[in-house]
Amino acid sequence: MGLGTLRRLTGACTLVTMIGCGDAPRGAPATPATPAANATNAATPATPSMATSRGDSAASPAAAAVVAESGYGAREVARRRCTEGQRIFWAAFRAAALGDSVDAVVARTHFPFAVRGMLDDDPVRRLDRARFRREWPALLAADPRTLGDTGTGDTAATSMRALLARHAEPRDPWCTAPGQMNVGTFVFLADGDDDTRLRLHEAVAADP
């Protein structure tokens, strides 16, 4: 997966760019133990890594799952909160998608709609409303696990429809920023400052 795609899905840092984002590289070796001055002295304990010293190792299992995939520190994940507008939009979009109301889904979608591949150099397809209507069933059937657990916290959902059905409320890690939600293969962006006016902007596909 390309760096741009990962950033788009996670909203910020990835594991391979953690240093540039002001975080310690995960998996960095601990400071080597200091050799004993003589045979009777115990070795100096290894210095804990920055991630451990910041308390990331004490993250809840749910937060740890997000950290493992997205590269966020646990504190960053814990700060995320869905706004009331994002919750209102989620309820409306979910009802439209699960109710098979394509017209209502189209009304909450930005056009041209982008279908991106998993790599940055994959072609991007732009769908108009007519083509989106034809491809909507396939987009809804896409397996979010294709991308790993990109913050969904739900590896049991085998399709975007199943993910929508399993969550009447959006999970806070999905709300990456005001005016943005990343849910499985779907990316939602607000057309303005009002989170209730979020729109489905793009989807990531294994075979675009």
N, C-alpha and C positions, 0 to 999 in steps of 0.2 A: 504494500500500500504506500502511496506517495505521501510525502510530508504535507503537501497542501491539503490532501484529502483528510489526513489524520487531524490536522488543525481545524478543518471545517467541522469535523465530527465531534471533537472534544472541546472546541472553543478556545483552546490555548495550547499549553506545552505538550510535547510528546516525550516519551522516554528518551529518545535520541537527542532531544534538544533541551534537556533539563538544565544543563549548565547555563545556557543562554537565557533561561527563564528565571534565574536567580535561585534555583533549587539544587540540592546536591544530587549527583548522578546516582541513581539507584543501583545497588549491586556493587558500589565502590568498595574496595577492600578496606578493612579497618586498619588503623595505624598499627604497624607491627609491634609486638610486645618487646619491651626493653630487656636486653639480656641481663641476667643476674650478675651483680658485682662479684659474688663468690658463690660457692656451691650451697651455702646455707641460706642465701637470700632468695625469696620468691620473685618470679618475673613480674615486671610491672604490667598490670592489666591493659589490654588493648583499648585504645581510645574509641568510644562509640562513634558511629558514623553520624553525620549531620541529620539524616532522616530520623535516626533513633533518638538523638538528643532533642529534636523538635517535638517528639511525641507521636510521630506518625505510626510507630509500631503498635500504639495503643488504640488504633482506629477500630471501629466496630466492623464486624464481618462484612456488612453491606457496603460500608465505605471502602474497606480494603479491596473488595471486588472491583469497585470503580477505579481505585488507584492502580490496581494491577493492569487494567486495560488502557486507561486514559492518560496515565502519567501524572495526574494531579496529586498533590499532597493531601493528606486526610483533612487538614484544616481548611484547605481551599474547598473541598467537597462539602464539608460541614457548613460553610458559609452560604452555600447556595440555597435559595428559597424561591419557590414559584410565587409570582405576584398573583393578586386576585384576578387581574386581567388574563393572565396565562391560564388560570384555572377555568375561567369562564369560556375562553376560546377552546380549551381541550374538551370540555363537556359538549360544546356545540359540534366540533369537528368529529369527535368520537361517535356522537349520535348519528351524524350524517353518514359516516363510513360504515358503521355497523347496521344502519338502516337501509343500506344499499341505495341511498339517495344521491345519485351521481350529480344531479343538479346542485344540491347543497354542498357537495364536496368541491365542485367546480367554482362555486361562489366563494369558497375559502382557499382558493389556489391562485398563485401568481403565474401569469403567462407572459412570455413563453416559459413553460415549465422545463427545468433542466434534469436530465438523467445522466449522471456521471458514472464513470468507471471507478474501480478501486485504485487505479494508478493515475498519477497526474498527467501522464501522456496519453491516457485513454481518450478517445473522442467523446465529446459532450453532445448529446442529442437534445434538441430544443423542440418541445411539443406544443402545438397549438391546442385550442380547446377540443377540436374534433378528434385529434389523435390521442389526446389525454384520455378522453372518454373511452376510446378503444383499448387503451393500455392500462386503465385504472385497475381492472381485476388482477392483472399480473403484478402491478405494483403492490396491491394489497396482499397478494399471496407470497411476496418475497420473504425469504427467511432472514430475520435480523441477525441470526447467529453466523451468517456468512461473514460479517465484519467482526465477529467476536462480541463480547459484552461491552459495547461502547457506551457504558453508562446506563444501560437499560436496567441493570440489576435483575434481569429475568431471562435466564438461559433456557427456561422451559417453553417459552413461546416459540413456536415453529413458523409463524408467519406474522406479518404486521397486523393482520386482522386479529389473530390470537392475542397479540400484545395489547391492542386496543381493548379487546374484550376483557382482558384480565385486570385492567387498571381504570377504574372509574374516575380516579384522581391522578393527576400527573405526579410523578416522583420528582422531588426537588433536584436531584442531579441532572434531570433532563433540562431544567431551566438554566442554561449556561450563562445567560445574561438577560437584562431587560430587553425585550424585543426579540429574543431568540430562544428556540427550543430544538434540541437534537434528540430525536427519539428513534432508535433503531436505524433503519435506512432512510428515514425522513428528516428533512431539515426545514424548520419553520422560521420565518423572519417577519417582523412587523413592517408594514408599509409606512407606518408613521410612528408617533410616540405612544399610541394607544395599544396596549398588549392584547386587547380584545380584537384588534384588527390584524393579528398574526395571520400569515398566509403560508400554505405549503409551497415552498419555493423549489425544492429539488429532492431527488432521491438518488441513492447510490446503488448501483446494480453490479452483480458479479459479472454479468455479460451484457454490457450496455448496447 
